[in-house]
């Protein structure tokens, strides 16, 4: 599916242009300390002409019938594509007291990132590292995340498929 490039978008954001817009869908979350569950998610990605994208994600757990059961996660941040057209940074803040800095590589339909730094408030859960992969597949945003937290090694935590809305 061709991506239309907004002429007001900063040229450094071109490899991430496929992300711009609103997305909604569902996925699966689980971890040794979390029972595996289905969740719903909405993501909004915007720009204001400067060399970064603004990111907001909201997720909620789904009951067995697929209805919203309760809020699950919120994150907000910024994608910072670098001038070389290959490197990208992602800065994310969570209301749980965690701030993450990711670094990785981007291409026109794929972004792969690993945490370069994690900060936690004194009352946040133990969280050490993460690895995220985002892809533009047949017009959808697909993503997966591995996490190292609460004494567990880096392992699968969440995945989702979102459609443009």
C-alpha positions as CSV (number, residue, x, y, z in Angstrom):
1,X,0.0,0.0,0.0
2,X,1.6,3.3,-1.0
3,X,2.2,5.9,1.6
4,X,1.4,9.5,0.9
5,X,4.1,11.9,2.2
6,X,2.7,15.0,3.9
7,X,4.7,17.9,2.3
8,X,4.7,19.6,5.8
9,X,6.5,16.7,7.4
10,X,10.2,17.1,8.1
11,X,12.3,15.1,5.5
12,X,14.0,13.1,8.3
13,X,10.7,11.6,9.2
14,X,10.2,10.1,5.7
15,X,11.2,6.5,6.7
16,X,8.5,6.6,9.5
17,X,5.8,8.3,7.4
18,X,3.9,5.0,7.3
19,X,3.3,5.4,11.1
20,X,1.5,8.8,10.9
21,X,-2.2,8.6,11.7
22,X,-4.5,6.8,14.1
23,X,-4.4,3.0,14.6
24,X,-6.6,0.5,16.4
25,X,-6.6,-3.2,17.0
26,X,-5.9,-6.0,19.4
27,X,-3.1,-8.2,20.6
28,X,-1.9,-10.6,23.3
29,X,0.0,-9.7,26.5
30,X,1.7,-12.1,28.9
31,X,4.7,-12.6,31.0
32,X,5.8,-15.0,33.8
33,X,4.2,-12.7,36.3
34,X,1.2,-11.8,34.1
35,X,-1.6,-14.2,33.0
36,X,-1.8,-14.2,29.1
37,X,-4.7,-12.0,28.0
38,X,-6.1,-10.3,24.9
39,X,-6.0,-6.5,24.9
40,X,-7.2,-3.7,22.7
41,X,-5.0,-0.7,21.7
42,X,-5.2,2.7,20.0
43,X,-2.2,4.6,18.8
44,X,-2.0,8.1,17.5
45,X,1.1,9.3,15.6
46,X,1.4,13.0,14.6
47,X,3.9,15.5,13.5
48,X,4.2,19.3,13.5
49,X,6.9,19.8,10.8
50,X,9.9,19.4,13.1
51,X,12.2,16.3,12.9
52,X,10.2,14.1,15.2
53,X,6.9,12.3,15.5
54,X,4.6,12.5,18.6
55,X,3.3,9.1,19.9
56,X,0.4,8.3,22.2
57,X,-0.7,4.7,22.9
58,X,-3.6,3.5,25.1
59,X,-4.4,-0.1,25.8
60,X,-7.0,-2.0,27.8
61,X,-7.6,-5.6,28.7
62,X,-10.4,-7.4,26.9
63,X,-12.8,-9.9,28.4
64,X,-13.6,-13.3,26.8
65,X,-16.2,-11.7,24.6
66,X,-13.8,-9.1,23.3
67,X,-15.3,-6.2,25.3
68,X,-13.2,-3.6,27.2
69,X,-12.6,-4.8,30.7
70,X,-10.2,-2.3,32.2
71,X,-7.4,0.1,31.3
72,X,-4.1,-1.6,31.0
73,X,-1.3,0.8,29.7
74,X,-0.6,4.3,28.5
75,X,2.6,5.6,27.0
76,X,3.5,8.9,25.3
77,X,6.6,10.0,23.7
78,X,8.6,11.0,20.6
79,X,10.2,9.2,17.6
80,X,13.5,11.0,16.7
81,X,14.8,9.9,13.3
82,X,18.4,10.8,12.8
83,X,19.8,12.7,9.8
84,X,21.5,9.5,8.4
85,X,18.1,8.1,7.5
86,X,18.8,4.8,9.3
87,X,19.1,5.5,13.0
88,X,16.1,6.3,15.2
89,X,15.5,7.0,18.9
90,X,12.2,6.6,20.8
91,X,11.6,8.3,24.1
92,X,8.6,7.0,26.1
93,X,7.1,8.0,29.4
94,X,4.7,5.8,31.4
95,X,2.4,6.8,34.3
96,X,3.8,3.8,36.2
97,X,6.9,5.8,36.9
98,X,9.1,4.4,34.1
99,X,10.9,6.4,31.4
100,X,12.6,4.6,28.5
101,X,15.1,5.6,25.8
102,X,15.3,3.3,22.8
103,X,17.8,3.4,20.0
104,X,17.6,1.4,16.8
105,X,17.4,1.3,13.1
106,X,14.6,2.2,10.7
107,X,13.8,1.4,7.1
108,X,10.7,2.4,5.1
109,X,8.5,-0.5,6.5
110,X,10.4,-1.7,9.7
111,X,11.8,-0.3,12.9
112,X,13.8,-2.3,15.4
113,X,14.8,-0.8,18.8
114,X,16.4,-1.8,22.1
115,X,16.4,0.2,25.3
116,X,19.5,2.3,25.7
117,X,18.4,3.6,29.1
118,X,15.6,3.0,31.6
119,X,14.8,5.2,34.5
120,X,12.4,4.3,37.3
121,X,10.8,6.3,40.1
122,X,11.5,4.9,43.6
123,X,8.0,3.3,43.6
124,X,8.0,1.8,40.1
125,X,8.3,-1.9,39.5
126,X,11.7,-3.4,38.6
127,X,12.2,-3.0,34.9
128,X,15.6,-3.5,33.2
129,X,15.3,-3.6,29.4
130,X,13.2,-4.1,26.3
131,X,13.3,-4.8,22.6
132,X,10.6,-3.6,20.2
133,X,10.0,-4.4,16.5
134,X,7.4,-2.4,14.4
135,X,6.5,-3.3,10.9
136,X,4.1,-2.1,8.1
137,X,2.6,-5.3,6.7
138,X,-0.2,-5.2,4.2
139,X,-1.3,-1.8,5.3
140,X,-1.3,-2.7,9.0
141,X,1.0,-1.9,11.9
142,X,2.3,-5.0,13.5
143,X,4.5,-4.9,16.6
144,X,6.1,-7.1,19.2
145,X,7.9,-6.3,22.5
146,X,10.3,-8.4,24.6
147,X,10.9,-7.3,28.2
148,X,13.2,-7.9,31.1
149,X,11.5,-7.1,34.4
150,X,10.7,-8.3,37.9
151,X,13.8,-10.6,37.9
152,X,13.0,-12.3,34.6
153,X,15.4,-12.3,31.5
154,X,14.4,-10.6,28.3
155,X,11.5,-12.6,26.8
156,X,8.2,-12.2,24.9
157,X,5.8,-9.8,26.5
158,X,3.3,-8.3,24.0
159,X,2.3,-8.3,20.4
160,X,-0.5,-6.7,18.4
161,X,-1.8,-6.0,14.9
162,X,-3.4,-2.6,14.3
163,X,-5.4,-1.2,11.4
164,X,-5.4,2.5,10.3
165,X,-8.6,4.2,11.4
